[in-house]
C-alpha cells in the first residue's frame, strides 16, 4: 500500500481524536525514521520526548526480545526481579537520603491519576479535611478524568465537564503561590517545565518556595516529571536542580522516557507517611509493572547511565540553543537539556497562517520532524543520544525553513 492509501484507511477506520496524521512511518534506526514512501527524516521529537534512546537501540531491542521470550506478564498477585530492580534503581537515582516507594502503571496520565487519588486520600484523612488541590495555569497532566481536571486548558476540559471538583488553577507565579497555598490545600501539582504550554520553566525559586509552603501548611507537593524526567533536561529529575535530597517532593510522576518507547509510567512517593496513604485494594492496574515493561525500562535507565546521556543532553541542548537562539527569526529559546522551545519573533505567516505549525510542515519537507506547541513556539525533544553532528544540519537550515514558512 502507498502512504496515501494507508492514510485514507486511517481516516476510515481510526477514531479521529488525533486529527489526520501527516506521515506513515514504517522504520527507524538511531535518530532516522523512514516513511512508507521511503523518505527519511531526522527525528527531533522522539515520539514527544519518549524515545530517549532513539529507534531500535540494540540494548533496548535485546531487553524486549529476551524478556518477551522469558516472561511478559504475571499480574500483580506476584512480582518479578525486574519490577523490584527497577523500583530500587529509580529510588537510588532520586533519594539516597529519604525512604521512597514506587507504583508502576502504563502512562503519564495513569501516574497522575494515582497522584490525584493520593492527594485526595491525604486531604480526606486530615482534620479538618483538605478539599482543594492546586494546579497551575497552562499546566498539562493528561486526558483521563482526574488528570484532565488537573489540566488547565479549557478546550481540553470543557467538552467533558462536569469533572472532579475542588481543583483551583493558579498563575505560575510566586505571588499566587503565596496567596493560595494554605491549610485548606491537600496538594499542589506542578511541572518543572510546562512542555505543552510552550516549554515554559517555572520562575527561579518556585519549587523551593513551594516545598517550604506545602510543608508548612501540611499539603503534599506533587511534581509531574512525565516529560522532564529520566534525563530529558540533563538530570534524572529536573526538580532536583532546585530541591535538595532532604527537601524532595512528596510525589514525582514519570512516564515517556522511562520506557524509551515501551508504555510504562511510575509514581514515586517519598517519605513514610505519604507512602502509607494508599492501602491494599485502594488502587491498582492490570498491566502496571509487568515483567516486559520493567525489564525494558530497566535497560533504558542502565543505558542512559552507561552511555553518559545526561551530559550529552546538556551538551547538545546547549549547542542547539546557542545556534538557533542567535538567529534573527528567533525571539528566545527556553527549556533545559534536550527539551527545547524555540519562540519565533511573530505568530503568523504573511498570509495569516499560524507560523509555528507552518514551520513544522516545511521542516518535514526538508526531512526534519519537530512540532509546534502554539502559533509561535516550535518544540524539539530528540533522543538523548543525538549528536551535535546530527543536529548541525537542522540548525543550519532552520532560517531557510522559517523563511519558507513565512512566505506560505
ZAMIBA-422083 format. One line per field, with one value per residue (C-alpha): residue in three letters; x, y, z. Coordinates in pm, 1 decimal, always signed. Each point is the difference from the previous one (the first is absolute). Layout:
N
res c(ALA ...)
px c(X ...)
py c(Y ...)
pz c(Z ...)
//
This chain:
408
res c(UNK UNK UNK UNK UNK UNK UNK UNK UNK UNK UNK UNK UNK UNK UNK UNK UNK UNK UNK UNK UNK UNK UNK UNK UNK UNK UNK UNK UNK UNK UNK UNK UNK UNK UNK UNK UNK UNK UNK UNK UNK UNK UNK UNK UNK UNK UNK UNK UNK UNK UNK UNK UNK UNK UNK UNK UNK UNK UNK UNK UNK UNK UNK UNK UNK UNK UNK UNK UNK UNK UNK UNK UNK UNK UNK UNK UNK UNK UNK UNK UNK UNK UNK UNK UNK UNK UNK UNK UNK UNK UNK UNK UNK UNK UNK UNK UNK UNK UNK UNK UNK UNK UNK UNK UNK UNK UNK UNK UNK UNK UNK UNK UNK UNK UNK UNK UNK UNK UNK UNK UNK UNK UNK UNK UNK UNK UNK UNK UNK UNK UNK UNK UNK UNK UNK UNK UNK UNK UNK UNK UNK UNK UNK UNK UNK UNK UNK UNK UNK UNK UNK UNK UNK UNK UNK UNK UNK UNK UNK UNK UNK UNK UNK UNK UNK UNK UNK UNK UNK UNK UNK UNK UNK UNK UNK UNK UNK UNK UNK UNK UNK UNK UNK UNK UNK UNK UNK UNK UNK UNK UNK UNK UNK UNK UNK UNK UNK UNK UNK UNK UNK UNK UNK UNK UNK UNK UNK UNK UNK UNK UNK UNK UNK UNK UNK UNK UNK UNK UNK UNK UNK UNK UNK UNK UNK UNK UNK UNK UNK UNK UNK UNK UNK UNK UNK UNK UNK UNK UNK UNK UNK UNK UNK UNK UNK UNK UNK UNK UNK UNK UNK UNK UNK UNK UNK UNK UNK UNK UNK UNK UNK UNK UNK UNK UNK UNK UNK UNK UNK UNK UNK UNK UNK UNK UNK UNK UNK UNK UNK UNK UNK UNK UNK UNK UNK UNK UNK UNK UNK UNK UNK UNK UNK UNK UNK UNK UNK UNK UNK UNK UNK UNK UNK UNK UNK UNK UNK UNK UNK UNK UNK UNK UNK UNK UNK UNK UNK UNK UNK UNK UNK UNK UNK UNK UNK UNK UNK UNK UNK UNK UNK UNK UNK UNK UNK UNK UNK UNK UNK UNK UNK UNK UNK UNK UNK UNK UNK UNK UNK UNK UNK UNK UNK UNK UNK UNK UNK UNK UNK UNK UNK UNK UNK UNK UNK UNK UNK UNK UNK UNK UNK UNK UNK UNK UNK UNK UNK UNK UNK UNK UNK UNK UNK UNK UNK UNK UNK UNK UNK UNK UNK UNK UNK UNK UNK UNK UNK UNK UNK UNK UNK UNK UNK UNK UNK UNK UNK UNK)
px c(+0.0 +114.1 +28.7 -314.3 -197.9 +97.9 -92.9 -338.0 -62.5 +100.3 -272.7 -251.4 +87.3 +152.2 -173.7 +108.3 +110.5 +349.8 -105.0 +141.0 +357.9 +247.8 +217.5 +2.5 +325.8 +113.4 +356.1 +248.3 +370.0 +186.1 -145.2 -121.2 -353.7 -131.5 -348.4 -204.3 +129.3 +360.8 +79.7 +223.8 -23.0 +215.3 -224.7 +32.2 -316.8 +63.0 -367.8 -46.7 +290.0 -59.9 +267.4 +289.5 +233.0 -112.7 -141.3 +96.3 +284.8 +168.9 -15.8 -368.8 -83.7 +191.2 -185.3 -339.6 +92.8 +157.4 -272.9 -282.4 +154.4 +19.5 -301.5 -211.7 -291.0 -92.1 -258.0 +60.1 -81.2 +371.9 +316.8 +308.1 +371.4 -18.5 -286.5 +190.4 +328.9 -159.2 -167.6 +323.7 +191.3 -243.0 +10.5 +379.5 +4.6 -238.2 +34.4 +312.8 -113.8 -375.7 -201.4 -218.3 -244.5 -98.6 -329.9 +27.2 -263.9 -17.3 +1.6 +48.3 -373.1 -26.8 +289.8 -173.7 -331.3 +176.7 +147.4 -344.9 -145.8 +290.3 -67.1 -370.4 +77.1 +236.5 -263.7 -272.1 +211.3 +85.8 -196.9 -165.1 -12.6 +203.6 -221.9 +212.4 +268.3 +202.8 +115.5 +160.0 -137.6 +133.5 +80.6 -60.8 -32.3 -192.3 -339.5 -158.2 -262.3 +203.3 +305.9 -220.4 -147.6 +356.1 +75.6 -66.3 -85.2 -378.1 -19.0 +111.6 -224.5 -325.5 -137.4 +8.9 -128.7 -110.0 +341.6 +120.3 -29.0 +218.8 +282.7 +118.2 +224.6 +231.0 +259.1 +351.8 +133.3 +147.9 -262.8 -287.2 +169.8 +32.7 -363.7 -160.4 +212.8 -164.0 -139.6 -300.3 +227.3 +52.4 +263.9 +171.7 +90.2 +250.0 +218.3 +357.1 -23.7 -345.3 +62.2 -339.7 -30.2 +309.3 +292.6 -51.5 +224.8 -130.7 +139.6 +335.6 -54.8 -355.6 +52.6 +202.2 -270.4 -272.3 +177.0 +19.7 -364.8 -148.4 +199.1 -95.1 -369.4 -16.6 -59.5 +164.8 +230.8 -46.7 +245.9 -104.6 +323.3 -172.7 +170.9 +299.6 +112.1 +240.8 +281.4 -197.4 +136.8 +345.4 -106.0 -182.9 -265.3 -22.0 -141.0 +333.6 +158.4 -166.8 -97.8 +258.9 -15.7 -144.5 -274.2 -134.0 -364.3 -239.9 -91.0 +171.5 -174.8 +183.5 -71.4 +112.2 +380.0 -13.6 -71.9 +163.7 -299.1 -151.3 -315.2 +89.7 -66.6 +87.1 -96.3 +279.5 -119.7 +263.7 -24.3 -168.0 -322.0 -93.1 +94.0 -247.7 -298.5 -107.4 -70.9 -54.1 -307.0 -13.3 +171.1 +135.5 +49.2 +3.3 +307.2 +196.2 +352.4 -14.0 +321.1 +29.6 -56.5 +235.4 +275.8 -12.3 -4.0 +286.4 +207.6 -84.7 +118.2 +317.1 +76.8 -46.9 +255.3 +247.4 -2.5 +21.1 -313.4 -75.2 +313.7 -72.5 -345.6 +155.0 +271.7 -213.3 -287.8 +233.9 +136.5 -349.3 -107.8 +317.3 -27.5 -372.8 -42.7 +227.3 -203.3 -201.0 -304.4 +4.7 -114.7 +134.4 +61.8 -128.4 +36.0 +284.5 +210.6 -181.4 -341.5 +18.4 -254.6 +77.9 -213.9 -21.8 -14.6 -359.7 -308.9 -131.1 +133.6 -39.2 -321.3 -139.2 +68.9 +133.7 +375.5 +132.2 -226.5 +100.6 +366.5 -66.7 -144.6 +290.9 +251.5 -161.3 +42.7 +373.6 +22.8 -34.5 -268.7 -83.2 -327.2 -178.0 -151.7 -172.3 -1.9 +353.4 +179.5 +182.7 +95.3 +299.0 +33.0 +237.7 +151.9 +254.7 +270.0 -29.8 +330.0 +108.3 +86.8 -360.5 -161.3 +242.2 -177.4 -334.0 +150.2 +153.3 -324.3 -235.7 +9.6 -93.9 -277.0 -148.9 +30.7 -182.7 -272.9 -34.9 -59.0 -265.0)
py c(+0.0 +353.2 +256.9 +175.4 -324.8 -69.3 +355.6 -41.0 -324.1 +175.3 +259.4 -277.3 -236.2 +198.7 +238.4 +349.3 +122.4 +85.0 +168.2 -121.7 -132.3 +155.8 -306.2 -378.3 -94.9 -356.7 -26.8 +169.3 -35.6 +226.8 +346.4 -62.3 -110.6 -107.2 +50.2 -232.5 +175.1 -61.1 +358.2 +39.9 +259.4 +107.8 -54.2 +301.6 -77.8 -362.4 -86.8 +317.5 -58.5 -376.3 -173.0 +97.8 -253.9 +72.9 -278.1 -368.4 +51.7 -343.2 -10.4 +94.3 -256.2 -269.6 +73.8 -27.9 -319.5 -177.6 +86.0 -76.6 -342.3 -59.0 +155.2 +296.1 +34.8 -162.5 +233.0 +187.7 -301.7 -66.1 +196.7 -44.0 +75.0 +275.4 +174.8 +8.6 +100.1 +283.6 +137.2 -9.1 +157.5 +292.0 +56.1 -5.7 +261.6 +224.4 -43.7 -131.5 +176.6 -52.5 -320.8 -28.6 -241.6 -49.5 -77.3 -114.0 +65.3 +42.4 +372.2 +349.9 +55.4 -315.1 +114.4 +333.2 -174.2 -193.2 +323.7 +161.3 -283.3 +18.9 +372.0 -58.2 -270.4 +237.4 +273.0 -233.0 -125.9 +350.8 +167.7 +215.1 -147.1 +167.5 +31.7 +205.0 -114.5 +277.8 -31.5 +256.8 +197.1 -138.4 -331.2 -331.0 -325.6 -233.9 -67.2 -259.8 +138.4 +85.2 +106.2 +207.5 +182.8 +94.5 +117.7 +368.5 +48.0 +63.1 -147.8 -335.0 +11.4 +168.3 -267.2 -250.9 +201.2 -48.8 -128.5 -72.2 +314.8 +164.3 +85.6 +361.2 +113.1 +281.9 +203.0 -141.8 +287.1 +19.1 +257.9 -234.7 -286.4 +210.1 +109.7 -341.0 -263.4 -20.5 -256.8 -79.9 -143.6 -376.2 +21.3 +217.8 -155.9 +162.9 -74.0 +132.2 +100.4 +26.2 -187.9 +20.4 +369.2 +87.8 -135.6 +253.1 -42.7 +90.1 +325.9 -34.5 -98.9 -119.0 -364.9 +82.8 +234.8 -249.6 -262.2 +239.8 +105.5 -344.2 -140.5 +289.4 -36.5 -381.6 -39.6 -243.9 +125.8 -199.9 +56.3 -125.6 -109.9 -199.8 +210.7 +140.3 -314.1 -279.6 +218.5 +218.0 +321.4 -133.5 -119.7 -316.6 +222.3 +367.4 +92.8 -91.4 +299.3 +206.0 -247.8 -173.7 -365.9 +105.7 +210.4 -218.0 +10.3 -241.8 -143.1 -11.3 -141.1 -149.1 -156.2 +89.8 -46.2 -260.6 -278.6 +160.0 -103.0 -274.8 +112.8 +33.8 +261.4 +38.5 +192.7 +37.5 +85.6 +143.4 -38.8 -253.7 +193.9 +70.6 -356.8 -135.2 +191.5 -260.1 -336.4 -336.9 +13.3 +379.4 +20.5 -227.5 -75.0 -328.1 +55.5 +236.8 -115.6 -319.9 -183.4 +119.1 +367.9 +6.3 -194.3 +248.4 +302.4 -143.5 -46.1 +358.5 +144.9 -208.8 +106.1 +369.4 -50.5 -208.1 +230.7 +319.1 +139.1 +253.1 +194.8 -47.5 +151.7 +303.5 +37.1 -43.6 +200.8 +291.7 -19.6 +16.7 +288.9 +193.8 -55.4 +59.0 +258.4 +249.0 +0.0 +312.6 -222.7 -110.2 +208.6 -240.1 -364.2 -164.3 -330.4 -213.2 -272.2 -153.5 +145.3 +318.0 +264.9 +232.7 +312.6 +168.6 +375.7 -2.0 -223.2 +13.6 -43.6 +281.9 -160.8 -29.7 -367.4 -98.3 +18.3 -281.6 -274.0 +118.1 -22.2 -358.0 -83.9 +159.2 -170.7 -333.5 +85.9 +45.6 -328.8 +108.9 -103.0 +267.7 +130.9 +319.8 +72.7 +319.2 +254.2 +125.1 -283.6 -295.3 -286.6 -232.4 -309.2 -237.3 -318.4 +46.3 -162.4 +237.5 +158.2 +352.2 -126.5 -114.9 +324.0 +234.3 -35.6 +91.5 +308.3 +105.9 -45.0 +144.0 +362.9 -111.7 -219.8 +293.7 +223.5 -255.8 -31.4 +377.3 +26.9 -274.9)
pz c(+0.0 -69.5 +274.5 -123.2 -3.8 +360.7 +100.0 -169.5 +191.0 +322.5 -55.6 -64.9 +284.8 +288.3 +234.9 -94.5 +342.2 -125.1 -322.9 -329.4 +20.9 -240.4 -61.4 +18.5 +169.1 -56.4 +128.5 +229.4 +72.8 +237.7 -54.1 -355.4 -86.6 -339.7 -140.7 -218.4 -312.5 +101.6 +101.6 +304.2 +277.2 +291.8 +301.3 +227.6 +194.8 +109.3 +37.0 +211.0 +239.9 +16.1 -210.1 +223.7 -164.5 -355.1 -215.1 +15.2 +245.9 +27.3 +380.3 -0.1 -271.1 +185.7 +324.1 -170.6 -184.1 +295.0 +248.0 -246.2 -55.4 +374.6 +177.0 -111.9 +243.1 +330.3 +167.2 +324.1 +213.9 -53.0 -60.1 -216.1 +37.3 -260.8 +179.6 +329.0 -163.6 -194.7 +312.4 +199.5 -289.4 -27.1 +375.2 -7.2 -277.5 +191.6 +371.7 +167.8 +318.3 +38.7 -20.2 -310.8 -160.5 -366.1 -173.1 -363.2 -264.1 -377.4 -81.4 +131.5 +32.9 +214.5 +216.9 +54.7 +71.4 +274.7 +135.2 -10.4 +208.5 +242.8 +42.3 +59.0 +256.2 +180.0 +2.3 +124.5 +288.3 +116.1 +275.4 -110.3 -347.3 -272.4 -306.4 -243.1 -242.4 -159.3 -360.1 -227.5 -288.5 -329.8 +168.9 -177.6 +194.8 -232.1 -151.8 +229.1 +234.7 +308.9 -197.7 -228.8 +296.9 +99.3 -354.4 -53.7 -368.5 -26.3 -350.9 +144.2 +308.0 -97.9 -238.1 +288.0 +294.2 +269.7 +101.7 +355.4 +207.1 +263.0 -240.7 -20.8 -284.9 +100.3 -192.7 +0.8 +210.4 +346.3 +92.0 -85.7 +182.0 +315.1 -24.7 -53.6 +177.5 +343.1 +246.4 -225.1 -271.4 -29.9 -271.4 -257.9 -337.1 -235.4 -301.5 +33.3 -367.3 -158.7 -324.0 -168.3 +86.4 -202.2 +206.9 +279.9 +308.1 +342.7 +143.9 +179.8 +359.5 -59.1 +89.8 +309.1 +126.2 -93.4 +211.4 +295.1 -23.1 -54.9 +288.0 +229.1 -86.1 +4.6 -374.9 -239.8 -274.0 -321.0 -284.8 -343.2 -169.4 -273.4 -267.2 +188.2 +183.0 -87.6 -128.5 -237.6 +154.8 +83.3 +346.7 +95.5 +160.0 -93.3 +340.9 +161.3 -171.3 +272.1 +271.9 +218.5 +99.7 +337.6 -162.3 -278.7 -109.5 +166.0 -340.7 -340.3 -306.4 -298.7 -338.8 -356.5 +4.1 +276.0 -249.5 -307.6 -209.8 +214.1 +187.2 +367.2 +266.2 +366.8 +309.7 +255.8 +350.4 +234.3 +377.1 +225.5 +61.6 -365.2 -93.7 +256.0 -140.2 -256.6 +157.8 -176.0 -224.9 -22.5 -337.8 -269.2 -368.1 -189.2 -214.2 +223.9 +81.3 -199.3 -81.0 -358.2 +81.2 +296.8 -176.2 -287.6 +231.6 +204.3 -315.4 -98.3 +331.6 -6.0 -358.3 +82.8 +276.0 -199.4 -303.3 +211.1 -159.0 +272.6 -88.2 -369.9 +44.7 +167.2 -266.2 -311.7 +145.3 +73.9 -355.5 -152.5 +219.9 -78.9 -375.8 -35.3 +274.5 -174.5 -322.6 -89.7 -60.6 +364.9 +297.1 +265.3 +81.2 +317.8 +182.2 +127.2 -154.3 -294.0 +79.5 -206.6 -88.2 -291.3 +21.2 -338.0 -36.7 -125.8 +2.5 -357.5 -350.5 -248.6 -122.0 +353.4 +77.0 +344.2 -45.3 +222.9 -145.5 -348.4 +102.6 +111.7 -341.8 -189.2 +230.0 -86.0 -369.8 +70.0 +190.4 +364.4 +249.9 +258.2 +144.3 +100.8 +340.3 -112.8 -281.8 +72.1 +186.6 -152.4 +233.0 -31.6 +219.5 -180.0 +133.4 +276.7 -213.2 -295.8 -102.7 -87.2 -348.0 -47.4 +118.0 -178.7 -334.9 +159.7 +165.5 -330.4 -196.2 +262.1 -126.5 -351.8 +140.0 +192.8 -307.0 -213.0 +259.5 +32.0 -373.9 -13.5)
//
